[in-house]
Amino acid sequence: YSIFFEIFFKSLKSKEIKQFVTFNLLKYMYDNIKKSGDTAVTNNIKALKHVIIIDEAQNFLQHKNARPVIESMLRELRSMGIIIILIAQETQDFVYKDFNFMSQIQFPICANVKDKSSKRIIPFLGSVNSEVKLSAQLAKLEGGKALINIGEPKLIELKQWWKTKKEQNI
């Protein structure tokens, strides 16, 4: 499906049409997945059904009509075995007066951003035990790396699947 949608979206010329089509596709997916019900739990592990990745999420989160659909997806679908990944350019793209999307994100990952101030990153990653450690990790944040906050801020290396495949001869 993803290759079909990638080709389809590249053929669309207008940003508004792309947003309209994407919004309706997300709404359709949300409605159908919701109808399918929960996944099985085996040994306290919930089965995974789908992974939904919304790149340039700020394009949809900025529109009041699209926000409720994504908010509902975040609130309801993760209990049904769905992982939703929102990708945006800036950490503040997830915070709005009517809803803070970060409140529903269970595992934020912050890739290299221009503004590396603690004041911008903490609301995104969540509270940290030490701002000194956070600042030290932010200073090392560069392309190909990302910052997570599990207990304390840590750098991780991001690898694209094709690079891993090539490097490891998979």
Backbone hydrogen bonds, N-H to C=O, Kabsch-Sander energy under -0.5 kcal/mol:
donor,donor_aa,acceptor,acceptor_aa,energy
5,F,1,Y,-2.5
6,E,2,S,-2.2
7,I,3,I,-2.3
8,F,4,F,-2.7
9,F,5,F,-2.9
10,K,6,E,-1.8
11,S,7,I,-1.3
12,L,8,F,-0.7
12,L,9,F,-0.6
18,K,14,S,-2.2
19,Q,15,K,-2.5
20,F,16,E,-2.4
21,V,17,I,-2.9
22,T,18,K,-2.8
23,F,19,Q,-2.8
24,N,20,F,-2.3
25,L,21,V,-2.3
26,L,22,T,-2.9
27,K,23,F,-2.5
28,Y,24,N,-2.4
29,M,25,L,-2.8
30,Y,26,L,-2.9
31,D,27,K,-2.6
32,N,28,Y,-2.4
33,I,29,M,-3.0
34,K,30,Y,-2.4
35,K,31,D,-1.5
36,S,32,N,-1.1
37,G,33,I,-0.6
37,G,34,K,-0.8
42,T,40,A,-0.5
42,T,45,I,-2.6
45,I,42,T,-1.3
46,K,44,N,-0.5
47,A,40,A,-2.7
49,K,81,G,-3.6
50,H,81,G,-1.2
52,I,83,I,-3.2
53,I,51,V,-0.5
54,I,52,I,-0.5
54,I,85,I,-3.3
55,D,53,I,-0.7
57,A,54,I,-0.6
57,A,87,I,-3.5
59,N,56,E,-2.1
60,F,57,A,-1.6
61,L,57,A,-2.6
62,Q,58,Q,-1.7
63,H,60,F,-1.0
64,K,62,Q,-0.6
66,A,63,H,-0.8
67,R,63,H,-2.0
69,V,66,A,-0.6
70,I,66,A,-1.8
71,E,67,R,-2.9
72,S,68,P,-2.5
73,M,69,V,-2.4
74,L,70,I,-2.6
75,R,71,E,-2.3
76,E,72,S,-2.8
77,L,72,S,-0.5
77,L,73,M,-1.8
78,R,73,M,-0.6
79,S,76,E,-0.6
80,M,77,L,-1.7
81,G,78,R,-1.2
82,I,77,L,-1.4
83,I,50,H,-2.4
84,I,82,I,-0.5
85,I,52,I,-3.3
85,I,83,I,-0.5
86,L,84,I,-0.5
87,I,54,I,-2.7
93,D,90,E,-1.3
94,F,91,T,-1.2
95,V,92,Q,-1.3
96,Y,94,F,-0.5
96,Y,99,F,-1.7
101,F,94,F,-2.4
101,F,99,F,-0.8
102,M,94,F,-0.5
103,S,100,N,-1.7
104,Q,101,F,-1.6
105,I,101,F,-0.5
105,I,102,M,-0.7
106,Q,104,Q,-0.6
110,C,147,L,-2.8
111,A,109,I,-0.7
112,N,145,K,-0.7
116,K,114,K,-1.0
120,R,117,S,-0.9
121,I,117,S,-2.0
122,I,118,S,-2.8
124,F,120,R,-0.5
124,F,121,I,-0.7
125,L,121,I,-3.1
126,G,122,I,-2.9
134,L,130,S,-1.9
135,S,131,E,-2.7
136,A,132,V,-2.1
137,Q,133,K,-2.3
138,L,134,L,-2.7
139,A,135,S,-1.9
140,K,136,A,-0.7
140,K,137,Q,-0.7
141,L,137,Q,-0.6
141,L,138,L,-0.8
145,K,142,E,-2.0
146,A,156,I,-2.4
147,L,110,C,-2.8
148,I,154,K,-2.7
150,I,152,E,-1.2
151,G,149,N,-0.6
152,E,150,I,-1.2
154,K,148,I,-2.5
156,I,146,A,-2.8
158,L,144,G,-2.7
158,L,156,I,-0.5
163,K,160,Q,-0.7
164,T,160,Q,-2.2
165,K,161,W,-2.9
166,K,162,W,-2.2
167,E,163,K,-3.0
168,Q,164,T,-2.4
169,N,165,K,-0.6
169,N,166,K,-0.6
170,I,165,K,-2.1
